[in-house]
Amino acid sequence: MLPPSLPPDPATQQELQLLNRLRNSPGIFDAIAGSTAAELRSQKQLRSAFGDELVRAALAVHDARLKAAAKLPAADRLWVTRIGVEQATAWPVAVHKARRFSGCPQITDLCCGI
């Protein structure tokens, strides 16, 4: 979240609105999961039920979650992007690093993406 003194630019605001719409439309992920490969290629049913923009965004999140499953636990519940997953530290490495700081009262991670 951005500090109050730095309002998000219009593109960021649109992206946040789209993510909120996705969060409020969990059925789209069920519909994607229940679709065959051929249905996903055409996307006609999904787009008629949810709209083009929401389907594109949901498919991007869905694909990123599939990639994240090899790297992170509970990937099917994460709100991730393809780039975020590519840059994410593998879970065993992240756990090892976290243990190194377990005695610290407060940690600030200035480069955390996921």
N, C-alpha and C positions, 0 to 999 in steps of 0.2 A: 504494500500500500504506500502511496506517495504521501509525503508530508503535506499538511494543509496549505503551506505556502507555495507549493508547486502543483497547481492543478494539472491533471493529465491532458495531453493534447487530444484533439478531436478523434484521431485514429485510435488512440488508446481507449477513449471513452466508448467508441463504437465496439471495440473488441470486448470490453468489459460488459457492455450490454448484451452482446451476443453470447458470452459465457454465462451470463445470468439466465438468458432464455434457454440455453442448453441445460443448465442446472434445474430449471423449472419444467423441463420436458424429458424426464428420465425414460419415458416410453420409446424415445427414438433409439436409445442404445439397445433396448430389448428387440426392437424391430430390426436393427442392423445385425444383431447376434443371430436372429432367426431367419435371416435372408440367405439365400443360396448365392454362390459366387456369380452366377448369371444375373440374378436380381441386383446384386451390388454393382455389377458392371453397368446395368441400364439405369438403375436408381429411380425408375419412373414411379413406382409405388411409394417409395420413401418421399420423393419430392412432392407428390400430390398430397401426401398426408402432413408433411412438416414444412415444406417450402425449400427452395434452392439453397439459400444462405445457411439455414440451420442444418441441412443435410451435409453440406460441404464441411461445416465446422465439426459436426458430430463424427463424420468419417475421419477427419484429421485426428481428432482425439482418440477415436477407436483404433486407428492404425498405430498411433503413438503408444497406446496402452498395450497393444499386441507386442510391440518391440520392447516395451518396458518389462514385460513378463519375464524375459530372460535375465533381467538385471535387478529388478526391485520386487519386494513382496507386495502383495495387495495391489498390483498394477491396474487391475480392473476398476479400482476406485479412485485412481489418481487423475488429476487434471493436469495433463502433461502435453508438451509439444514434441514433435520429432527431434528438434534441435536440443531441447531439454534432456530428452532420453539419451541422445548421443553423447552429451556432455556429462551425464550423471555418473558418479562414481559407482562402481559395482558394490552391491550391498555388503559383502564380507569385508571389503576394504573400508567402507564407510563405518561399519561397526567397529573395526579395529581402530580407526582414527578417533571415533567418538570415545572409546574407552581410554584413550590417551589423555583426554581432557575431563574425565569423570570426576576428578577432585576439584575442579574449578567451580567457583560459585556462579560465574556468569560467563557466557561465551557469545561473541558477536561474529557471525559469519557474513562477511561483506561480499562474498562472491558465490553465495548459494543460489542455485537455480531451482533445484527440486529438494 
